[in-house]
Amino acid sequence: MNKLLLGLIPLAAIVHQANAQTRSLSGRVTDRSTGEGIPGVTIVVPGTTVGVSTNADGSYVLDLPAGSKTLRISSVGYQTMERPVGNETTLNIALATDTKMTSEVVVTGYGGSQDIKDITGSFAKLDQTKLTSQPVQSADQALAGRIAGVQITNTSGTLGDAVTVRIRGINSINGSSQPLFVVDGIPMTEFGNMNIMTDGVRYNPLADINPNDIESMTVLKDASAAAIYGSRATNGVILITTKKGKNGQAKLTVNASTGFMQAARLPDLLNAADFRDITNEKFLNAGKGAPAANGDANGDGVEDDTDWLKEVYHKGFMQDYQLALTSGNDKGSYYASVGYSDLKGSLINNRLRRANGRINMELTPKTWVKAGVNIGFNHALNQGVLTDKYLAGATVAAYNAPPNVPAYNNSGGYNLSDALNIGLGGFRNPDGSVVGSDGGLGFNNAGAMTPFILNRFFHPIANLNLQKNNNTQRRLLGNSYLTLTPLKGLSITTKFGLDYLNNYEYQYNDPTIAGLGYDWGGKAGPGSGGLVQKFRADNTLSTWQNYATYSHLFGDNHNIDATAGYEQNLETYESSFSQAAFISDEKFKDVYSGLFDQAQSNQGGSRDVTAWQSLFGRLNYSFSDKYYATFTARRDGSSRFGTTRRWGFFPGVSAGWRISREAFMSNISVINDLKLKASYGLVGNSAGIPSYASSTLIGQGQYGPFQGYGINQLTNPALRWETGKKLDIGFDASIIKDRISINFDYFNNNIDNLLLGVPAIYSTGIPQGVIARNVGKMYNRGVELTVNTTNVETPTGFKWTSSFNYTVIKNRVTELSTGGDVIAPNAVFHRASEGHSITEYKILQWAGVNPANGNPQWYDANGNLREYSPTTQTWQQNGESTVGGKPVAAATTATDGVWTGKTSFPTWFGGLDNTFSYKGLQLEVFLQYSGGNYLYNATRSSMLTNYVSNNFVEIKDRWKSPGDVTNVPRLFVGDNTDKNSSTRFMEKGDFLRVRQVRLSYVLPAAVSQKFGSSRANVFAMVQNAWVFTKYSGADPEVNSAANEGASSNIGYGVDNRSNPQVRTVTAGINLDF
């Protein structure tokens, strides 16, 4: 035993000496820009064999030999650094990216991808960090202001409302200008009419994809890039790639955020005192006598003064929770996520709840076999509100409501009326009389107002609280695929995709509130029952793709990458609609029989089927990494066209020259990379016509007591595709040690064979029928500039980067064979006409107010000064009441409108993003701007009304006595001629918006590891923080004419009391485990 102990003493001494010669050093290696941990980083002690690699979250533990003074840290894509080391036991390291070594890959469709430096077409990519850095309702909102040529319009602040996405302008008169969205290679349905009853909330397809599940979004803008998608690519293509599993141990990511939102801007309305003064003046000027003011409508002894906008707008709250798990090895990988969000909007009772899930799996049982599935599911419940229904919509009612009437009566109720002449949901006075029906709108002059109640009052709060307007959507979007690689460089893929959307809308109007624009035969009112409407729709788009790709390097310089394939799509849409009035109790909403007036019921349905078949191909060629060429082609067949024009051919070609690789450029050190590029090709569009546009359709009709069937649409066998001929010329450059990158493009998109449904001529015997025709041509031309810079980067870890983009665009209709202008259904001053922009105003010219008498004045089409007198209800021309012995006719936009040269679509737009980072701290300030356009402020026109309803404070500047110089004519109750459409209500739409301010901090590893996290990032942000604009409306980006189709293309830029955008304040945390 003693011998054993004596033997252990030398061994212990050796171990002690070894321990004295090494010590443990631990820490974490992160990306200097993002703060993310970097796996696989090599850390070595120079001159020794001692080294270690970082694990999945970037952490490491190194046995450091005694006397070590330096570490060398290296990783692919990052700058190698040597770091002094002293006696510390913990050392965290931040690596800077090596721009010379990094190679960004861009998805190009159908299994293709290219190094961004080799691309000859016009692409733009938004990566995952920008998507998840902002709490957007849908991924398309994240594109706003960030990509040149892409214009995003948030149509309102209503939760779930669609955004309008346009790439390089408006490309159709009647059809959708939305791009084609492709998710993991599968196109999404382009059907946009899934929301029928939910006024103010229109379907947004990208709202069904969780932004946290998206790896990247790639925008294909020119024909070379988009032609492989053929007939649906005229508006551009947005490729969405969802996250996939990554090799390594399982990683759990937890994201949680909460915040609040409120309307960013609300207009100033008259208070009760000003309202009574203005209304008195309206009556006095009309010779109606002076109504007596009654400022105590509810008889509580306090003068009433209600700000209805503050009553219906409040602070909304939001919360969002997301979990994701990923892992993988050489045999397979997976990415799985679940999430839940709950948003309560700025309008009371507007709420949107979503639950989402995704599973992406890929198996590689053999090196030459790969199979996988990508499935995403979304369930959304949108508790909507009517915002733009005439008179009864929440925003319209709040604008109109009289401020000298209290929101509630003495007992706390809504004090609703049932008088049909002003509509259900109006107001009562303390004596029970209806507000407005007998002069009771704060007045005692009985009967004075009766002839002038041309617009009715609806109680805004009652309408929001006593109606249900719910929309439930379920969406399944996924695909499965099998890829075989029988030979080196050759892969064969078959893929099946499904996009299924189920939509259910339910609306119930309580018997005590407004009929919301519906006239039920004079029977509406308490006791007669409420209104129930139901709408169901199912849309299924199935896709089957088969394609092969082959890549090979011939010799040392010739590289090819070829793709060829076949695709077929089948889209089916089915809907049913039912409606019943006078249901006395919502509990019986599903038991119609015997509980409602059969004469006031309605029901119906529809079914729509469209099919496509396609052949496509693409060839990429490069020589010596200096000369590039891409050829694409697609042949599409669609059931929307007749047999003689069913197929269309859409080719594209592009070429590039990396001039910086030439020998004569070798001495120009300031230029690191320079590539010239050009492309031309054809793309198509068929979205401007319905599925059976080329067929003769028969519909039911009635003449007197006789019912029958007749033709309501004529066939047009010559109907063909809309075709976009796209030219793109530009360059990509990187200069000053890659600190500045520049992308410039000139584009010219000529669209031929514009599709439009035009009225059939009377000689056909179908006076109200339509026929789909190819009616004309137009173009969009412009330039795009994107500049990315690294402004400051220091060895201590401070970095300041900027990204700037700018787009200028011009639109013209060059040919129109409709026999006249195409007029927007929502605004007579918007029309498509040869030689003009599709959104140019043709409108009556406002000449101001005559200082002598306060009458409104305009210029007619011939430049004559026209003046209208509300007192005599007559017109004058150049001071004369007759011309040629006849009374002067009224001047209107329809008869005297002139082209202004001003458009409602922005002619320039872009964004500027600045990011400041220091170690784990990061600040981002993102600005969006737009301008060159004019908006038609229909809200202002309505709110300067001479009817008896509330007004903007602008009306206080009205003309009152001779010599007054003002832009608001003399008040005269009931006469609104001065509100005729004219340039008076056109306003510049230029704005600069502080879209996002975000501050984030990556906690030190020692802190995050205390609660088991490998990485923790906390953040706070403000979205839509400020907007700088001269536009007087609620928001220069709000667009009431937001429906897809002619309203949104021709009628773009009309603001009619829309729900304004919200300002959002959010805080949250991101955790990795």
Secondary structure in CASP SS format (residue, H / E / C, confidence):
PFRMAT SS
TARGET T0000
AUTHOR 0000-0000-0000
METHOD secondary structure of the structure
MODEL  1
M C 1.00
N H 1.00
K H 1.00
L H 1.00
L H 1.00
L H 1.00
G H 1.00
L H 1.00
I H 1.00
P H 1.00
L H 1.00
A H 1.00
A H 1.00
I H 1.00
V H 1.00
H H 1.00
Q H 1.00
A H 1.00
N H 1.00
A H 1.00
Q H 1.00
T E 1.00
R E 1.00
S E 1.00
L E 1.00
S E 1.00
G E 1.00
R E 1.00
V E 1.00
T E 1.00
D E 1.00
R C 1.00
S C 1.00
T C 1.00
G C 1.00
E C 1.00
G E 1.00
I C 1.00
P C 1.00
G C 1.00
V C 1.00
T E 1.00
I E 1.00
V E 1.00
V C 1.00
P C 1.00
G C 1.00
T C 1.00
T C 1.00
V C 1.00
G E 1.00
V E 1.00
S E 1.00
T C 1.00
N C 1.00
A C 1.00
D C 1.00
G C 1.00
S E 1.00
Y E 1.00
V E 1.00
L E 1.00
D E 1.00
L E 1.00
P E 1.00
A C 1.00
G C 1.00
S C 1.00
K C 1.00
T E 1.00
L E 1.00
R E 1.00
I E 1.00
S E 1.00
S C 1.00
V C 1.00
G C 1.00
Y E 1.00
Q C 1.00
T C 1.00
M E 1.00
E E 1.00
R E 1.00
P E 1.00
V C 1.00
G C 1.00
N C 1.00
E C 1.00
T C 1.00
T E 1.00
L C 1.00
N C 1.00
I E 1.00
A E 1.00
L E 1.00
A C 1.00
T E 1.00
D C 1.00
T C 1.00
K C 1.00
M C 1.00
T C 1.00
S C 1.00
E C 1.00
V E 1.00
V E 1.00
V E 1.00
T E 1.00
G E 1.00
Y C 1.00
G C 1.00
G E 1.00
S E 1.00
Q E 1.00
D E 1.00
I H 1.00
K H 1.00
D H 1.00
I C 1.00
T C 1.00
G C 1.00
S C 1.00
F E 1.00
A E 1.00
K E 1.00
L E 1.00
D E 1.00
Q H 1.00
T H 1.00
K H 1.00
L H 1.00
T H 1.00
S C 1.00
Q C 1.00
P C 1.00
V C 1.00
Q C 1.00
S C 1.00
A H 1.00
D H 1.00
Q H 1.00
A H 1.00
L H 1.00
A C 1.00
G C 1.00
R C 1.00
I C 1.00
A C 1.00
G C 1.00
V E 1.00
Q E 1.00
I E 1.00
T E 1.00
N E 1.00
T C 1.00
S C 1.00
G C 1.00
T C 1.00
L C 1.00
G C 1.00
D C 1.00
A C 1.00
V E 1.00
T E 1.00
V E 1.00
R E 1.00
I E 1.00
R C 1.00
G C 1.00
I C 1.00
N C 1.00
S C 1.00
I C 1.00
N C 1.00
G C 1.00
S C 1.00
S C 1.00
Q C 1.00
P C 1.00
L E 1.00
F E 1.00
V E 1.00
V E 1.00
D C 1.00
G C 1.00
I E 1.00
P E 1.00
M C 1.00
T C 1.00
E C 1.00
F C 1.00
G C 1.00
N C 1.00
M C 1.00
N C 1.00
I C 1.00
M C 1.00
T C 1.00
D C 1.00
G C 1.00
V C 1.00
R C 1.00
Y C 1.00
N C 1.00
P H 1.00
L H 1.00
A H 1.00
D H 1.00
I C 1.00
N C 1.00
P H 1.00
N H 1.00
D H 1.00
I E 1.00
E E 1.00
S E 1.00
M E 1.00
T E 1.00
V E 1.00
L E 1.00
K C 1.00
D C 1.00
A H 1.00
S H 1.00
A H 1.00
A H 1.00
A H 1.00
I H 1.00
Y H 1.00
G H 1.00
S H 1.00
R H 1.00
A C 1.00
T C 1.00
N C 1.00
G C 1.00
V E 1.00
I E 1.00
L E 1.00
I E 1.00
T E 1.00
T E 1.00
K C 1.00
K C 1.00
G C 1.00
K C 1.00
N C 1.00
G E 1.00
Q E 1.00
A E 1.00
K E 1.00
L E 1.00
T E 1.00
V E 1.00
N E 1.00
A E 1.00
S E 1.00
T E 1.00
G E 1.00
F E 1.00
M E 1.00
Q E 1.00
A E 1.00
A C 1.00
R C 1.00
L C 1.00
P C 1.00
D C 1.00
L E 1.00
L C 1.00
N C 1.00
A H 1.00
A H 1.00
D H 1.00
F H 1.00
R H 1.00
D H 1.00
I H 1.00
T H 1.00
N H 1.00
E H 1.00
K H 1.00
F H 1.00
L H 1.00
N H 1.00
A C 1.00
G C 1.00
K C 1.00
G C 1.00
A C 1.00
P C 1.00
A C 1.00
A E 1.00
N C 1.00
G C 1.00
D C 1.00
A C 1.00
N C 1.00
G C 1.00
D C 1.00
G C 1.00
V C 1.00
E C 1.00
D C 1.00
D C 1.00
T C 1.00
D C 1.00
W H 1.00
L H 1.00
K H 1.00
E H 1.00
V H 1.00
Y E 1.00
H C 1.00
K C 1.00
G E 1.00
F E 1.00
M E 1.00
Q E 1.00
D E 1.00
Y E 1.00
Q E 1.00
L E 1.00
A E 1.00
L E 1.00
T E 1.00
S E 1.00
G E 1.00
N E 1.00
D C 1.00
K C 1.00
G E 1.00
S E 1.00
Y E 1.00
Y E 1.00
A E 1.00
S E 1.00
V E 1.00
G E 1.00
Y E 1.00
S E 1.00
D E 1.00
L E 1.00
K E 1.00
G C 1.00
S C 1.00
L E 1.00
I C 1.00
N C 1.00
N C 1.00
R E 1.00
L E 1.00
R E 1.00
R E 1.00
A E 1.00
N E 1.00
G E 1.00
R E 1.00
I E 1.00
N E 1.00
M E 1.00
E E 1.00
L E 1.00
T E 1.00
P E 1.00
K E 1.00
T C 1.00
W C 1.00
V E 1.00
K E 1.00
A E 1.00
G E 1.00
V E 1.00
N E 1.00
I E 1.00
G E 1.00
F E 1.00
N E 1.00
H E 1.00
A E 1.00
L E 1.00
N E 1.00
Q E 1.00
G C 1.00
V C 1.00
L C 1.00
T C 1.00
D C 1.00
K C 1.00
Y C 1.00
L C 1.00
A C 1.00
G C 1.00
A H 1.00
T H 1.00
V H 1.00
A H 1.00
A H 1.00
Y H 1.00
N H 1.00
A C 1.00
P C 1.00
P C 1.00
N C 1.00
V C 1.00
P C 1.00
A C 1.00
Y C 1.00
N C 1.00
N C 1.00
S C 1.00
G C 1.00
G C 1.00
Y C 1.00
N C 1.00
L E 1.00
S C 1.00
D C 1.00
A C 1.00
L C 1.00
N C 1.00
I C 1.00
G C 1.00
L C 1.00
G C 1.00
G C 1.00
F E 1.00
R E 1.00
N C 1.00
P C 1.00
D C 1.00
G C 1.00
S C 1.00
V E 1.00
V C 1.00
G C 1.00
S C 1.00
D C 1.00
G C 1.00
G C 1.00
L C 1.00
G C 1.00
F E 1.00
N C 1.00
N C 1.00
A C 1.00
G C 1.00
A C 1.00
M C 1.00
T H 1.00
P H 1.00
F H 1.00
I C 1.00
L C 1.00
N C 1.00
R C 1.00
F C 1.00
F C 1.00
H C 1.00
P H 1.00
I H 1.00
A H 1.00
N H 1.00
L H 1.00
N H 1.00
L C 1.00
Q E 1.00
K E 1.00
N E 1.00
N E 1.00
N E 1.00
T E 1.00
Q E 1.00
R E 1.00
R E 1.00
L E 1.00
L E 1.00
G E 1.00
N E 1.00
S E 1.00
Y E 1.00
L E 1.00
T E 1.00
L E 1.00
T E 1.00
P E 1.00
L E 1.00
K C 1.00
G C 1.00
L E 1.00
S E 1.00
I E 1.00
T E 1.00
T E 1.00
K E 1.00
F E 1.00
G E 1.00
L E 1.00
D E 1.00
Y E 1.00
L E 1.00
N E 1.00
N E 1.00
Y E 1.00
E E 1.00
Y E 1.00
Q E 1.00
Y E 1.00
N E 1.00
D C 1.00
P C 1.00
T C 1.00
I C 1.00
A C 1.00
G C 1.00
L C 1.00
G C 1.00
Y C 1.00
D C 1.00
W C 1.00
G C 1.00
G C 1.00
K C 1.00
A C 1.00
G C 1.00
P C 1.00
G C 1.00
S C 1.00
G C 1.00
G E 1.00
L E 1.00
V E 1.00
Q E 1.00
K E 1.00
F E 1.00
R E 1.00
A E 1.00
D E 1.00
N E 1.00
T E 1.00
L E 1.00
S E 1.00
T E 1.00
W E 1.00
Q E 1.00
N E 1.00
Y E 1.00
A E 1.00
T E 1.00
Y E 1.00
S E 1.00
H E 1.00
L E 1.00
F E 1.00
G C 1.00
D C 1.00
N C 1.00
H E 1.00
N E 1.00
I E 1.00
D E 1.00
A E 1.00
T E 1.00
A E 1.00
G E 1.00
Y E 1.00
E E 1.00
Q E 1.00
N E 1.00
L E 1.00
E E 1.00
T E 1.00
Y E 1.00
E E 1.00
S E 1.00
S E 1.00
F E 1.00
S E 1.00
Q E 1.00
A E 1.00
A E 1.00
F E 1.00
I E 1.00
S C 1.00
D C 1.00
E H 1.00
K H 1.00
F H 1.00
K C 1.00
D C 1.00
V C 1.00
Y C 1.00
S C 1.00
G C 1.00
L C 1.00
F C 1.00
D C 1.00
Q H 1.00
A H 1.00
Q H 1.00
S C 1.00
N E 1.00
Q E 1.00
G E 1.00
G E 1.00
S E 1.00
R E 1.00
D E 1.00
V E 1.00
T E 1.00
A E 1.00
W E 1.00
Q E 1.00
S E 1.00
L E 1.00
F E 1.00
G E 1.00
R E 1.00
L E 1.00
N E 1.00
Y E 1.00
S E 1.00
F E 1.00
S C 1.00
D C 1.00
K C 1.00
Y E 1.00
Y E 1.00
A E 1.00
T E 1.00
F E 1.00
T E 1.00
A E 1.00
R E 1.00
R E 1.00
D E 1.00
G E 1.00
S E 1.00
S C 1.00
R C 1.00
F C 1.00
G C 1.00
T C 1.00
T C 1.00
R C 1.00
R C 1.00
W E 1.00
G E 1.00
F E 1.00
F E 1.00
P E 1.00
G E 1.00
V E 1.00
S E 1.00
A E 1.00
G E 1.00
W E 1.00
R E 1.00
I H 1.00
S H 1.00
R H 1.00
E C 1.00
A H 1.00
F H 1.00
M H 1.00
S C 1.00
N C 1.00
I C 1.00
S C 1.00
V C 1.00
I E 1.00
N E 1.00
D E 1.00
L E 1.00
K E 1.00
L E 1.00
K E 1.00
A E 1.00
S E 1.00
Y E 1.00
G E 1.00
L E 1.00
V E 1.00
G E 1.00
N E 1.00
S C 1.00
A C 1.00
G C 1.00
I C 1.00
P C 1.00
S C 1.00
Y C 1.00
A C 1.00
S C 1.00
S C 1.00
T C 1.00
L E 1.00
I E 1.00
G E 1.00
Q E 1.00
G E 1.00
Q E 1.00
Y E 1.00
G C 1.00
P C 1.00
F E 1.00
Q E 1.00
G E 1.00
Y E 1.00
G E 1.00
I E 1.00
N E 1.00
Q E 1.00
L C 1.00
T C 1.00
N C 1.00
P C 1.00
A C 1.00
L C 1.00
R C 1.00
W C 1.00
E E 1.00
T E 1.00
G E 1.00
K E 1.00
K E 1.00
L E 1.00
D E 1.00
I E 1.00
G E 1.00
F E 1.00
D E 1.00
A E 1.00
S E 1.00
I E 1.00
I C 1.00
K C 1.00
D C 1.00
R C 1.00
I E 1.00
S E 1.00
I E 1.00
N E 1.00
F E 1.00
D E 1.00
Y E 1.00
F E 1.00
N E 1.00
N E 1.00
N E 1.00
I E 1.00
D E 1.00
N C 1.00
L C 1.00
L E 1.00
L E 1.00
G E 1.00
V E 1.00
P E 1.00
A C 1.00
I C 1.00
Y H 1.00
S H 1.00
T H 1.00
G C 1.00
I C 1.00
P C 1.00
Q C 1.00
G C 1.00
V E 1.00
I E 1.00
A E 1.00
R E 1.00
N E 1.00
V C 1.00
G E 1.00
K E 1.00
M E 1.00
Y E 1.00
N E 1.00
R E 1.00
G E 1.00
V E 1.00
E E 1.00
L E 1.00
T E 1.00
V E 1.00
N E 1.00
T E 1.00
T E 1.00
N E 1.00
V E 1.00
E E 1.00
T C 1.00
P C 1.00
T C 1.00
G C 1.00
F E 1.00
K E 1.00
W E 1.00
T E 1.00
S E 1.00
S E 1.00
F E 1.00
N E 1.00
Y E 1.00
T E 1.00
V E 1.00
I E 1.00
K E 1.00
N E 1.00
R E 1.00
V E 1.00
T E 1.00
E E 1.00
L E 1.00
S C 1.00
T C 1.00
G C 1.00
G C 1.00
D C 1.00
V E 1.00
I E 1.00
A E 1.00
P C 1.00
N C 1.00
A E 1.00
V E 1.00
F E 1.00
H E 1.00
R E 1.00
A E 1.00
S C 1.00
E C 1.00
G C 1.00
H E 1.00
S C 1.00
I C 1.00
T C 1.00
E E 1.00
Y E 1.00
K E 1.00
I E 1.00
L E 1.00
Q E 1.00
W E 1.00
A E 1.00
G E 1.00
V E 1.00
N C 1.00
P C 1.00
A C 1.00
N C 1.00
G C 1.00
N C 1.00
P E 1.00
Q E 1.00
W E 1.00
Y E 1.00
D C 1.00
A C 1.00
N C 1.00
G C 1.00
N C 1.00
L E 1.00
R E 1.00
E E 1.00
Y E 1.00
S E 1.00
P C 1.00
T C 1.00
T C 1.00
Q C 1.00
T E 1.00
W E 1.00
Q E 1.00
Q E 1.00
N C 1.00
G C 1.00
E E 1.00
S C 1.00
T E 1.00
V E 1.00
G C 1.00
G C 1.00
K E 1.00
P E 1.00
V C 1.00
A C 1.00
A C 1.00
A C 1.00
T C 1.00
T H 1.00
A H 1.00
T H 1.00
D H 1.00
G C 1.00
V E 1.00
W E 1.00
T E 1.00
G E 1.00
K E 1.00
T E 1.00
S C 1.00
F C 1.00
P C 1.00
T C 1.00
W E 1.00
F E 1.00
G E 1.00
G E 1.00
L E 1.00
D E 1.00
N E 1.00
T E 1.00
F E 1.00
S E 1.00
Y E 1.00
K C 1.00
G C 1.00
L E 1.00
Q E 1.00
L E 1.00
E E 1.00
V E 1.00
F E 1.00
L E 1.00
Q E 1.00
Y E 1.00
S E 1.00
G E 1.00
G C 1.00
N C 1.00
Y E 1.00
L E 1.00
Y E 1.00
N E 1.00
A H 1.00
T H 1.00
R H 1.00
S H 1.00
S H 1.00
M C 1.00
L C 1.00
T C 1.00
N C 1.00
Y C 1.00
V C 1.00
S C 1.00
N C 1.00
N C 1.00
F E 1.00
V H 1.00
E H 1.00
I H 1.00
K H 1.00
D H 1.00
R E 1.00
W C 1.00
K C 1.00
S C 1.00
P C 1.00
G C 1.00
D C 1.00
V C 1.00
T C 1.00
N C 1.00
V E 1.00
P C 1.00
R C 1.00
L C 1.00
F C 1.00
V C 1.00
G C 1.00
D C 1.00
N C 1.00
T H 1.00
D H 1.00
K H 1.00
N C 1.00
S C 1.00
S E 1.00
T H 1.00
R H 1.00
F H 1.00
M E 1.00
E E 1.00
K E 1.00
G C 1.00
D C 1.00
F E 1.00
L E 1.00
R E 1.00
V E 1.00
R E 1.00
Q E 1.00
V E 1.00
R E 1.00
L E 1.00
S E 1.00
Y E 1.00
V E 1.00
L C 1.00
P C 1.00
A H 1.00
A H 1.00
V H 1.00
S H 1.00
Q H 1.00
K H 1.00
F H 1.00
G C 1.00
S C 1.00
S C 1.00
R E 1.00
A E 1.00
N E 1.00
V E 1.00
F E 1.00
A E 1.00
M E 1.00
V E 1.00
Q E 1.00
N E 1.00
A E 1.00
W E 1.00
V E 1.00
F E 1.00
T E 1.00
K C 1.00
Y C 1.00
S C 1.00
G C 1.00
A C 1.00
D C 1.00
P C 1.00
E C 1.00
V C 1.00
N C 1.00
S C 1.00
A C 1.00
A C 1.00
N C 1.00
E C 1.00
G C 1.00
A H 1.00
S H 1.00
S H 1.00
N H 1.00
I C 1.00
G C 1.00
Y C 1.00
G C 1.00
V E 1.00
D E 1.00
N C 1.00
R C 1.00
S C 1.00
N C 1.00
P C 1.00
Q C 1.00
V E 1.00
R E 1.00
T E 1.00
V E 1.00
T E 1.00
A E 1.00
G E 1.00
I E 1.00
N E 1.00
L E 1.00
D E 1.00
F C 1.00
END
